Amino acid sequence: MKAIVTKECMGDRRCNELCPEVFEYDEDELKSTVKFDEIPAEYKALVIQAAEECGADAIEIEGEDA
């Protein structure tokens, strides 16, 4: 499974708070980024939750578990 933060990111950092192991905030870009190409299994549920709770719908999930 992959997660992508799109340009629609508003930088509210909710995903960073929910799953800091996967998401980090880029101060230069003023948006969140994903630390992994493939999401580790133990974080998949949190990443899906972050995507569902994203106010800007800026987190896209790709892959067999999406």
N, C-alpha and C positions, 0 to 999 in steps of 0.2 A: 504494500500500500504506500502511496505517495501523497504528500500534502503540499499544496502550493498556495502561497499568499499572493493574491492578485493586487493590481494597482488600486483597487477599490478600498484597500486597507485605510482606515481612518486613524490608526495609531492609538486606539484606546487601551491597548495592552491587555485586554481581557484574556486572550489566549496565552500570553506570557505568564499571567497570574495562575491560570488554570493548569498549564503544563510547561513549566520553565525548562524541563528536560528536553523539550522538542522545539519550542518557540523562543526566539530572542528578539529584542528590539534593536533595530539599526538606527542609531541617532543621526546618521548622515542622510539616510533615505526617509526617515520619519515614518517607518512602518515596521511591522514584524516580519521576521524571516524564519525559515525552517532550517534546523541544524543538520538534518539527515536527508539523504536521497531516498532511502527506504525507512519507513517508520518502524522502530523496534516493536515487537509484538506486545510488550508490556505497556506501551503507551497508546496503542491503537484506539482504545475506547475513549481515552481523554482527548485525543486529536479529533475524533468524530464529534465528541461533545463540544469542543472548541469551535468546530465548523458550524454546528447547529446553533450555537449561541452567539456567533459573530454578527454584530449589528449591521455590518456592511456587506454581509455575505461574501467576504473576501477570502475565505479559505476553501479551496477546491480539493476534493479527495479523489484520487485516481487509484485504480487497482482492483484486484479481485475481491477485496473486503469492503469496498466502498459502498 
